[in-house]
Amino acid sequence: MEDFRRTYLRLCKEGGVDPQESVLAQLQETRGAAAGSRLDLRGHSLSVDTCAVLGRVLHKDTLFTELALSDCMLTEEGAKLLLNGLCANTTVKVLDLKGNNLRSTGAEALGKLLVRNKTLCRLVLEWNALGMWEEAFSVFCEGLATNACLTQLDLRNNQINHQGASELCLALKRNSTLQELGQWVYVRWNNIGLLGGRSFLEALQQNRTLTHLEMAGNNIPSDTLKALEQAMDHNSDRQSTVRESRSRTQVLSKEIQILKEEKGRQFLSLMESIDKQRDEMGRSTRTTSIHVGQLQEALNERKSVVNSLTAKFQMTEAALAMSEQKNHNLGELLSRVKTEKDEQRERQSRERKKEQEDSALREGKLLREINSMSEINVQLKNKLEKMESRCKSQQDQIFELKQELTNSTAELKLRLAQAEERLEMEKKRSKQSLEDMNNLRQKEVDHVNRHLEESERALQDRILKLEGQRIQLEEELSRAKAACVTERAQAEEEQGKVRVQVRLEEQQRVSGLEEKLRGLRQSRDESQSHCSQQKQTIAELQARSGQQSIETDGLRRRIEELQQELSGKDQEKVAEVSRVRVELQEQMGHLQAERTAQGGLKEKIAALEREMKVLASNHREATLDKESEISSLFEKLRLREAEIQRMREDEAQRASFLQNAILTYVQGSPLHYSPKK
């Protein structure tokens, strides 16, 4: 309020206008009374300059929602300036311009206000002269036709004739938001006449939202007034029926939405369970494929290790052959040395002795070397025997597997032929390199021993890794079994709930759903059997470490078959889901029919409850009457008992008096009467 007053004073100062004392006093009163949203300037004569300043202030004001300017003696120019300022206002909802003698310019300004303003709801124009100028009133009616927020209009005593009434009716035909022309807004005490009444009747045939219209004092015949009243009644009945229908449709739509949400939730729960099963099957297949790949890699590594061992074995055989040849050569050298010694005994006795000593020393060294080589050969033979036993065991396994897989033997034969060719090439190369290898024989034997020990350790480590992988696979299989069991339990619980609901609705469809569930169980059992088969294949793969590559091919084929079966099962599940959707839609129709039947039953129940309430009220009234009668009887009994008690006390007093009198008489003493208590 203080901001409004300051802006008013500032604009007056800027425009060189003296602020009107009556306006300032009224603003001060409204601030003291804390009216807040109402600006009351009724009965204050406003000049043109004051109207211009107020229009500028109200142009951007957001405080007042009601503006009372009745009997302010506004001029045409002042009203125009004030109404132009209100065109852009967004808070004023009620405007009172009663008794300001507005004419042509005011009517045109009001038309512009109705076109541009989007918040004005109530407009009071009583005791003006808007109908005297037809062109200006037509502009006002055009603005009224385009306005979409005005709900109440007061046009009493505005000298509106039948032509103005026709213009107003045209506006009413186009405007559907003006709902009340009565109670707060009137068209009484004008010169509308018979033609204007007929035009109003024509307007009411198109405007179905107008429910109150009062046209007394307009020289309209009674029959037209009755027709107007009937049209108003029809509109009011129509509005009431529309409201009831809207409320009913809202209630029904809410109930239908709730049912749809419930069915959607059930369907989504079923779809989620199916999706979870699919995801878990996919995960299981992925894990199995990953494990198969890992096993295949382990098998390839094992094959490479076996090939390296065979190559090393062949190298050791070649080394042994070379050592034997060397021993033979040494024997030949010894024989040659003996012959040379026999020939040179005579000539070089001294040299012979030296040579014999040297030869003895050499023979000792050679014998030592031969003994060491023989020991090494024994050790190598033992290791070779062990390796041969292992190879025999592996060959036994290979022969057993060869009976099942003939294709792999051909590949192995080719590989063996290639290996033999390579061995022959390596033998040739070794023969050439034996001359250079004589000096490094001891080192190579040590290196071979170390390499054999390292290979054995590596083999043991890999065996341990394979056992750990087998344990991990068994643990993962147990987890998959537990997950399948839990999922099966969850699915059985959900199926039980669905069965209970479906049994309540329709017992005939339970058999079909149970058959579908049996099919799903069979598919799960099949998947479990496939899992068990995969476990068996994995165990066979672990047992058949030598031929895991071939078995992986078989497993891949089986996985492809399983994927095909899973795709077929997915298609079957999709078909079953579509069937379930159709059945759910049918159930929705049955539920709606049952809901209608339940609505009738609810109405009957409500009627019976009303009758019960009436009977209960009658029974309560009767019980209250009886209780009042019983209470009155109890009061009467209490009074009678009090009277009997009083009579008993009187008789006791009289008996005591008689005893005293008799005693005094017998004793000869004078009588003394005790006073009454």
Secondary structure by P-SEA (a helix, b strand, c coil): caaaaaaaaaaaaaacccccaaaaaaaaaaaaaccccccccccccccaaaaaaaaaaacccccccbbbbccccccaaaaaaaaaaacccccccbbbbccccccaaaaaaaaaaaaccccccbbbbccccccccaaaaaaaaaaaaacccccbbbbccccccaaaaaaaaaaaaacccccccccccccccccccaaaaaaaaaaaaccccccbbbbccccccaaaaaaaaaaaaaaaaaaaaaaaaaaaaaaaaaaaaaaaaaaaaaaaaaaaaaaaaaaaaaaaaaaaaaaaaaaaaaaaaaaaaaaaaaaaaaaaaaaaaaaaaaaaaaaaaaaaaaaaaaaaccccaaaaaaaaaaaaaaaaaaaaaaaaaaaaaaaaaaaaaaaaaaaaaaaaaaaaaaaacaaaaaaaaaaaaaaaaaaaaaaaaaaaaccccccaaaaaaaaaaaaaaaaaaaaaaaaaaaaaaaaaaaaaaaaaaaaaaaaaaaaaaaaaaaaaaaaaccccaaaaaaaaaaaaaaaaaaaaaaaaaaaaaaaaaaaacccaaaaaaaaaaaaaaaaaaaaaaaaaaaaaaaaaaaaaaaaaaaaaaaaaaaaaaaaaaaaaaaaaaaaaaaaaaaaaaaaaaaaaaaaaaaaaaaaaaaaaaaaaaaaaaaaaaaaaaaacccccccccc
